[in-house]
Amino acid sequence: MPAGPSSARFPATQSGASPVKPSSPETAAPPPSRPPIRVLLADDHTLVRRGVRLILDGEPDLEVVAEAGDGAEAVERARAGDIDLAVLDVAMPRMTGLQAARELSRRLPALRILVLTMYDNEQYFFEALKAGAGGYVLKSVADRDLVEACRAVVRDEPFIYPGAERALVRSYLERLHRGDGVEGLPERPITEREEEILKLVAEGHTSREIGALLYISAKTVERHRANLLQKLGMRDRLELTRYAIRAGLIDP
């Protein structure tokens, strides 16, 4: 499936999408007497956050209580506040939504996570699940699917859009036909920590700044950076930045 860049515009409505496990009208939303689901919304585009907030705050059982402009801020807000659900974009500065999801899963295992993204991409979908997300929704169908996705994830029910279902089945059959096996995606060439450091290096942060963001020493950052250069066969920051763009960690 092709990957598309993140956009600051809230996409146009698409119809025809529905959750993997449709809920009956009786269970679609909690009774009004229950407290609303407290949502943290993280996206680096203000207009997107505004549009998503209008959708969620229009429901009696959902309430956006915190916002963040990047993944690192999302982790800070989630740790500081009483949050039930984190809705994370994938492409964000400092820390991507997937990196934030991994951090939140480690630090706040009871927190539910939903990825809301422009990326219609199998790699990102599997990475989101591996990072601890319970759902994956495209921004292009957010006005139709987002509300039920939030409710489903909080109920511990997985949620993906039907287009992803079809693509995953097609990919499975193609790999089976080729005899490639169905063990999943190739192993990551770098570790999760190295990916975090790669992104920050590519964004121009110093070793001291990276260490402060990740709660490690500047020397440890330098050691990870040296390992990255050796693993990837690269020589300097410029080549690491080009790799980060190709990997979708930062926008070109």
C-alpha positions as CSV (number, residue, x, y, z in Angstrom):
1,M,0.0,0.0,0.0
2,P,1.4,3.4,-0.8
3,A,2.3,5.9,2.0
4,G,1.2,9.5,1.8
5,P,2.6,12.6,3.5
6,S,1.0,14.2,6.5
7,S,-1.2,17.1,5.7
8,A,-2.3,20.1,7.7
9,R,-5.7,20.1,6.1
10,F,-8.5,18.1,7.4
11,P,-9.4,15.7,4.5
12,A,-12.7,15.4,2.8
13,T,-15.3,12.9,3.9
14,Q,-15.2,9.4,2.5
15,S,-18.0,7.0,3.0
16,G,-18.4,3.2,3.2
17,A,-16.1,2.5,6.1
18,S,-17.1,0.6,9.2
19,P,-15.4,-1.0,12.2
20,V,-14.0,-4.5,12.2
21,K,-16.5,-5.6,14.8
22,P,-19.6,-3.4,14.5
23,S,-21.3,-2.7,17.7
24,S,-25.1,-2.9,18.2
25,P,-26.9,0.4,18.8
26,E,-27.4,-0.6,22.4
27,T,-23.6,-0.8,23.0
28,A,-22.3,1.8,20.6
29,A,-22.1,4.4,23.4
30,P,-22.0,4.2,27.2
31,P,-25.1,5.3,29.1
32,P,-25.2,9.1,29.6
33,S,-24.8,8.5,33.4
34,R,-21.2,7.3,32.9
35,P,-18.4,9.9,33.0
36,P,-17.1,10.8,29.5
37,I,-14.0,9.2,28.0
38,R,-11.1,11.6,28.6
39,V,-9.2,12.0,25.4
40,L,-5.7,13.3,24.7
41,L,-5.4,14.5,21.1
42,A,-1.9,14.8,19.6
43,D,-1.2,16.2,16.1
44,D,1.3,18.8,14.9
45,H,-1.3,20.6,12.8
46,T,-3.6,23.0,14.7
47,L,-6.3,22.8,12.1
48,V,-6.4,19.0,12.2
49,R,-6.7,19.1,16.0
50,R,-9.5,21.6,15.8
51,G,-11.4,19.5,13.3
52,V,-10.9,16.2,15.3
53,R,-11.9,18.0,18.5
54,L,-15.1,19.2,17.0
55,I,-16.0,15.6,16.1
56,L,-15.2,14.2,19.5
57,D,-16.6,16.9,21.7
58,G,-19.8,16.6,19.8
59,E,-20.4,13.3,21.5
60,P,-21.8,13.1,25.1
61,D,-19.5,10.2,26.1
62,L,-16.2,11.7,24.7
63,E,-14.3,14.8,25.9
64,V,-10.9,16.1,24.7
65,V,-9.2,17.2,27.9
66,A,-5.7,17.7,26.6
67,E,-3.9,18.5,23.3
68,A,-0.3,18.1,22.2
69,G,1.7,19.3,19.1
70,D,4.2,16.5,19.0
71,G,4.8,13.0,20.4
72,A,7.1,14.1,23.3
73,E,4.5,16.6,24.5
74,A,1.8,13.9,24.2
75,V,3.8,11.7,26.6
76,E,4.2,14.6,29.0
77,R,0.5,15.5,28.9
78,A,-0.6,11.9,29.4
79,R,1.7,11.4,32.4
80,A,0.5,14.7,33.9
81,G,-3.2,14.3,33.4
82,D,-6.0,11.8,34.0
83,I,-6.4,10.4,30.5
84,D,-8.4,7.4,29.2
85,L,-7.4,7.5,25.6
86,A,-4.6,8.9,23.5
87,V,-5.3,9.7,19.8
88,L,-2.0,10.1,18.1
89,D,-0.9,11.2,14.6
90,V,2.0,9.2,13.1
91,A,4.2,12.0,11.6
92,M,5.0,14.5,14.4
93,P,8.2,16.5,15.4
94,R,10.6,15.4,18.2
95,M,8.8,12.0,18.7
96,T,6.5,10.3,16.2
97,G,3.1,8.9,17.1
98,L,4.5,5.4,17.0
99,Q,7.4,6.3,19.3
100,A,5.0,8.0,21.6
101,A,2.7,5.0,21.6
102,R,5.6,2.7,22.6
103,E,6.6,5.1,25.4
104,L,3.1,5.4,26.7
105,S,2.6,1.7,26.6
106,R,5.6,1.2,28.8
107,R,4.8,4.0,31.2
108,L,1.0,3.9,31.3
109,P,-0.1,0.4,30.4
110,A,-3.8,1.1,31.3
111,L,-3.9,3.9,28.8
112,R,-5.7,3.1,25.5
113,I,-4.1,4.3,22.3
114,L,-5.6,5.0,18.8
115,V,-3.6,6.0,15.8
116,L,-5.2,8.6,13.5
117,T,-3.2,9.1,10.4
118,M,-2.9,9.9,6.7
119,Y,-0.7,6.9,6.1
120,D,-2.6,4.0,4.4
121,N,0.4,1.8,4.8
122,E,0.8,-1.8,6.0
123,Q,4.2,-1.2,7.6
124,Y,2.8,1.7,9.8
125,F,-0.3,-0.4,10.6
126,F,1.7,-3.3,12.0
127,E,4.2,-0.9,13.7
128,A,1.2,0.8,15.4
129,L,-0.2,-2.6,16.7
130,K,3.3,-3.5,17.9
131,A,3.6,-0.2,19.7
132,G,0.5,-0.8,21.7
133,A,-2.2,0.9,19.7
134,G,-5.7,-0.7,19.8
135,G,-6.9,1.0,16.6
136,Y,-5.8,2.5,13.3
137,V,-8.0,5.1,11.5
138,L,-7.4,7.2,8.4
139,K,-8.0,10.9,8.7
140,S,-9.9,10.7,5.4
141,V,-12.7,8.7,7.2
142,A,-12.4,10.3,10.6
143,D,-15.8,12.0,10.5
144,R,-17.4,8.6,10.0
145,D,-15.1,6.1,11.9
146,L,-13.3,8.1,14.6
147,V,-16.1,8.2,17.3
148,E,-16.8,4.4,17.1
149,A,-13.0,3.7,17.0
150,C,-12.5,5.6,20.2
151,R,-15.3,3.7,21.9
152,A,-14.1,0.4,20.6
153,V,-10.5,0.9,21.7
154,V,-11.6,1.9,25.2
155,R,-13.7,-1.4,25.3
156,D,-10.5,-3.3,24.4
157,E,-11.9,-4.1,20.9
158,P,-9.5,-3.8,18.0
159,F,-10.5,-1.3,15.3
160,I,-9.2,-0.9,11.7
161,Y,-10.9,0.5,8.7
162,P,-12.3,-2.0,6.0
163,G,-9.8,-0.8,3.4
164,A,-7.0,-2.1,5.6
165,E,-8.7,-5.4,6.0
166,R,-8.9,-5.9,2.3
167,A,-5.3,-4.9,1.8
168,L,-4.0,-7.1,4.6
169,V,-5.9,-10.1,3.2
170,R,-4.5,-9.4,-0.3
171,S,-1.0,-9.0,1.0
172,Y,-1.3,-12.3,2.9
173,L,-2.5,-14.2,-0.2
174,E,0.2,-12.7,-2.4
175,R,3.0,-13.7,0.0
176,L,1.4,-17.2,0.3
177,H,1.3,-17.5,-3.5
178,R,4.9,-16.5,-3.9
179,G,5.9,-19.0,-1.2
180,D,7.4,-16.2,0.9
181,G,5.7,-17.4,4.1
182,V,3.5,-15.3,6.4
183,E,5.8,-14.7,9.2
184,G,5.1,-10.9,9.0
185,L,7.2,-8.0,8.0
186,P,11.0,-8.0,7.8
187,E,13.0,-7.3,11.0
188,R,13.7,-3.6,11.7
189,P,17.3,-2.7,10.7
190,I,17.7,-0.5,13.8
191,T,16.4,-0.7,17.4
192,E,13.5,1.4,18.7
193,R,15.9,3.6,20.7
194,E,18.2,4.1,17.7
195,E,15.1,5.1,15.7
196,E,14.2,7.7,18.3
197,I,17.7,9.1,18.2
198,L,17.9,9.0,14.4
199,K,14.7,11.1,14.2
200,L,16.0,13.7,16.6
201,V,19.5,13.8,15.0
202,A,17.8,14.4,11.6
203,E,15.7,17.2,13.1
204,G,18.9,19.0,14.1
205,H,19.0,18.4,17.8
206,T,22.3,18.3,19.6
207,S,23.4,15.3,21.7
208,R,22.7,17.2,24.9
209,E,19.2,18.1,23.7
210,I,18.5,14.5,22.7
211,G,19.7,13.2,26.0
212,A,17.4,15.6,27.8
213,L,14.4,14.5,25.8
214,L,15.1,10.8,26.2
215,Y,16.5,10.9,29.8
216,I,19.9,9.5,28.8
217,S,23.4,11.0,28.8
218,A,24.9,12.9,25.9
219,K,27.6,10.2,25.8
220,T,25.0,7.5,25.4
221,V,23.4,9.5,22.6
222,E,26.8,9.7,20.8
223,R,27.3,5.9,21.2
224,H,23.9,5.2,19.7
225,R,24.7,7.7,16.9
226,A,28.0,5.9,16.1
227,N,26.1,2.5,16.1
228,L,23.6,4.0,13.6
229,L,26.3,5.2,11.2
230,Q,28.0,1.7,11.4
231,K,24.8,-0.3,11.0
232,L,23.5,1.8,8.1
233,G,26.9,2.2,6.4
234,M,26.7,6.0,6.6
235,R,29.2,8.7,7.3
236,D,27.5,11.8,8.7
237,R,24.3,13.6,9.8
238,L,23.3,14.5,6.2
239,E,23.1,10.8,5.2
240,L,21.2,10.0,8.4
241,T,18.8,12.7,7.6
242,R,18.2,11.3,4.1
243,Y,17.6,7.9,5.6
244,A,15.1,9.3,8.1
245,I,13.1,11.0,5.3
246,R,13.0,7.7,3.3
247,A,11.9,5.9,6.5
248,G,9.1,8.3,7.1
249,L,10.5,9.6,10.4
250,I,10.5,13.2,9.3
251,D,9.0,15.1,6.4
252,P,11.2,16.1,3.5
